[in-house]
C-alpha cells in the first residue's frame, strides 16, 4: 500500500515557493515564465496526496529542472551588491567582495 504523503513533500513545496520569491525580485518579462512554472508546480505539490508514484517522480524532476534554470537565470543577473558578503557552498565559508577587507575562507583568516 502506498503512503499518502511523504516526509520530503513539504521540502519540495518550500523549494518551489522559494523560486517564486527569489525570481519575483527581478522586474521584467524574462523571469515571468519561470515564475509561472513554479506557481503551477506549487499547485501540484499542494495536491501531493492524490498523485501516484510516477506522477510524483515527474513533479520532482520538473522541480529540479526548474531549480537549475532559475539558478542559471539568477547567475546571469550578477551580484545584487558588490559590497555585500556572499555565502559560498557552506555557511562557514564567507568571502568579502572588497579586497581590502579580511576574508574568512574555510575558517581561516586570509591576509
PLY file of the C-alpha trace (Angstrom):
ply
format ascii 1.0
element vertex 111
property float x
property float y
property float z
element edge 110
property int vertex1
property int vertex2
end_header
0.00 0.00 0.00
1.31 3.43 -0.95
1.84 6.10 1.68
-0.48 9.07 1.06
2.25 11.59 1.85
6.00 11.73 2.22
8.27 13.49 4.66
10.01 15.31 1.81
6.92 16.77 0.12
6.97 19.94 2.29
10.59 20.47 1.22
9.63 20.30 -2.45
6.77 22.75 -1.85
9.08 25.14 0.01
11.63 24.91 -2.81
9.02 25.90 -5.41
7.84 28.78 -3.22
11.44 29.95 -2.81
11.87 30.01 -6.58
8.82 32.28 -6.88
10.11 34.58 -4.12
13.65 34.85 -5.49
12.64 35.40 -9.10
9.91 37.81 -8.04
12.65 40.25 -7.02
13.53 40.82 -10.68
11.32 43.07 -12.80
10.67 42.43 -16.43
9.39 39.63 -18.58
12.47 37.40 -18.53
11.80 35.57 -15.21
7.99 35.51 -15.69
7.80 32.09 -17.42
9.90 30.53 -14.65
7.65 32.09 -12.01
4.51 30.77 -13.75
6.05 27.30 -13.96
6.92 27.38 -10.26
3.40 28.52 -9.38
1.97 25.60 -11.38
4.27 23.21 -9.54
3.14 24.67 -6.22
-0.46 23.77 -7.09
0.59 20.23 -7.98
2.67 19.88 -4.81
-0.22 21.11 -2.68
-2.24 18.21 -4.13
0.63 15.76 -3.49
-1.52 13.18 -1.69
-3.60 12.47 -4.79
-0.60 12.00 -7.10
0.62 8.47 -7.82
4.28 7.46 -7.52
5.09 8.01 -11.22
3.44 11.42 -11.11
5.48 12.35 -8.05
8.71 11.40 -9.77
7.75 13.55 -12.76
6.93 16.52 -10.49
10.25 16.19 -8.67
12.16 16.00 -11.96
10.38 19.13 -13.22
11.15 20.91 -9.95
14.85 20.02 -10.17
14.97 21.21 -13.79
13.16 24.44 -12.88
15.54 24.99 -9.97
18.54 24.58 -12.29
17.10 27.02 -14.83
16.23 29.50 -12.07
19.77 29.37 -10.71
21.13 29.93 -14.21
18.90 32.99 -14.56
19.98 34.32 -11.16
23.64 33.78 -12.00
23.21 35.69 -15.24
21.96 38.70 -13.29
25.27 39.19 -11.47
25.71 40.06 -7.81
23.00 42.03 -6.03
25.57 44.26 -4.36
29.29 44.48 -4.86
29.90 45.38 -1.20
27.84 42.63 0.40
29.46 39.39 1.57
28.42 36.33 -0.41
27.70 32.95 1.11
29.57 30.18 -0.56
28.78 26.45 -0.57
28.94 26.17 3.20
27.73 28.58 5.88
31.26 28.58 7.31
32.69 29.97 4.07
32.21 33.73 3.98
34.08 35.75 1.39
34.01 39.54 1.26
33.87 41.14 -2.17
36.07 44.06 -1.13
39.72 43.01 -1.50
40.76 45.42 1.28
38.64 43.59 3.85
39.85 40.43 5.51
38.24 37.30 4.09
37.36 34.23 6.03
37.82 31.13 3.92
37.35 27.68 5.39
37.50 29.08 8.91
40.94 30.77 8.46
41.66 34.44 8.06
43.30 35.38 4.82
45.60 38.41 4.78
0 1
1 2
2 3
3 4
4 5
5 6
6 7
7 8
8 9
9 10
10 11
11 12
12 13
13 14
14 15
15 16
16 17
17 18
18 19
19 20
20 21
21 22
22 23
23 24
24 25
25 26
26 27
27 28
28 29
29 30
30 31
31 32
32 33
33 34
34 35
35 36
36 37
37 38
38 39
39 40
40 41
41 42
42 43
43 44
44 45
45 46
46 47
47 48
48 49
49 50
50 51
51 52
52 53
53 54
54 55
55 56
56 57
57 58
58 59
59 60
60 61
61 62
62 63
63 64
64 65
65 66
66 67
67 68
68 69
69 70
70 71
71 72
72 73
73 74
74 75
75 76
76 77
77 78
78 79
79 80
80 81
81 82
82 83
83 84
84 85
85 86
86 87
87 88
88 89
89 90
90 91
91 92
92 93
93 94
94 95
95 96
96 97
97 98
98 99
99 100
100 101
101 102
102 103
103 104
104 105
105 106
106 107
107 108
108 109
109 110
